[in-house]
Amino acid sequence: MERFYIVTNRAKDKKWYYTDKVRDYLVGKGLTCITMKETGGVSGDLKVPERIDCVIVLGGDGTLLQTAREVNALRIPLIGINLGTLGYLTDIEKNRIEPALDKLIEGDYTIEHRMMLYGKVFRGSKVLATDTALNDIVISRDGYPKIINLENYVGSTLLNRYSADGVIVSTATGSTGYSLSAGGPIISPEAELFLLTPLASQSLINRSVILPDDEVITVRLGNDKYGGISQATVVFDGDTRIHIESGDEVRIRKSRADTLTVKISEMTFLDVLAQKLNPMGASEVNR
């Protein structure tokens, strides 16, 4: 890799300290490194230059998720430098930047492929919106203090109905995000599958469902319990928001383009998981 582009979470690097540090180090090694500061890129319009070999993301998991959605069609691998708390996606801690960059320069890394979701929002035959997500697509009540009714289809088969706050459709990568807080299982991110997790379901059957990645998932918003119109919101990776009403459908399939992430750290997913689950005693768990 010889040409790099830096995407920075400005809330976590307000004075461009880490941005300049990474750029200066790479340029000092005779490589090309361009930053958002130079291109005028902003969230939603990153202005990635041509012929970039790797995008370096400075921030946290949220910044990497947003960047992944913007660059996945370009097929450029991403690597994250964590400027927040311990994350699952950002590979480099801020006190290990230079050794990690040396490995990147020397080619001492692997490329991981992460499945993404592709969602279409329909009102009848009209497409209201399309977008992708690395973590999840969430259909939830739209600010109203009442549950919504959802029908979940796998292909043409009705899987189940929820009277709930909503439903999360996630990838294995997203299993450690919102789905986990809603009681879903933790899944190794290398797996390619769909995970459906209800949000505060009133049904006695409120478990997550794991489905193969070659299916098409359709979530249909029903009327309220009085037969009136319900409203809900479709959210892609906590970012893009689409408002829907009764009768609207969200169809979700595996995206044709996945996210490429650069793996440098010797910490495995299980190591990170152990630190998350046992923050005061991860070293003991790993003995």
Secondary structure as GFF3:
##gff-version 3
##sequence-region A 1 287
A	DSSP	beta_strand	3	8	.	.	.	ID=ss1
A	DSSP	alpha_helix	17	28	.	.	.	ID=ss2
A	DSSP	beta_strand	32	35	.	.	.	ID=ss3
A	DSSP	alpha_helix	36	39	.	.	.	ID=ss4
A	DSSP	beta_strand	54	59	.	.	.	ID=ss5
A	DSSP	alpha_helix	61	71	.	.	.	ID=ss6
A	DSSP	three_ten_helix	72	74	.	.	.	ID=ss7
A	DSSP	beta_strand	78	82	.	.	.	ID=ss8
A	DSSP	beta_strand	92	93	.	.	.	ID=ss9
A	DSSP	three_ten_helix	94	96	.	.	.	ID=ss10
A	DSSP	alpha_helix	97	106	.	.	.	ID=ss11
A	DSSP	beta_strand	110	114	.	.	.	ID=ss12
A	DSSP	beta_strand	117	123	.	.	.	ID=ss13
A	DSSP	beta_strand	126	133	.	.	.	ID=ss14
A	DSSP	beta_strand	136	141	.	.	.	ID=ss15
A	DSSP	beta_strand	148	154	.	.	.	ID=ss16
A	DSSP	beta_strand	157	164	.	.	.	ID=ss17
A	DSSP	beta_strand	166	170	.	.	.	ID=ss18
A	DSSP	three_ten_helix	173	176	.	.	.	ID=ss19
A	DSSP	alpha_helix	178	181	.	.	.	ID=ss20
A	DSSP	beta_strand	193	199	.	.	.	ID=ss21
A	DSSP	beta_strand	209	212	.	.	.	ID=ss22
A	DSSP	beta_strand	217	221	.	.	.	ID=ss23
A	DSSP	beta_strand	231	236	.	.	.	ID=ss24
A	DSSP	beta_strand	240	245	.	.	.	ID=ss25
A	DSSP	beta_strand	249	254	.	.	.	ID=ss26
A	DSSP	beta_strand	259	263	.	.	.	ID=ss27
A	DSSP	alpha_helix	269	277	.	.	.	ID=ss28
A	DSSP	alpha_helix	282	285	.	.	.	ID=ss29
###
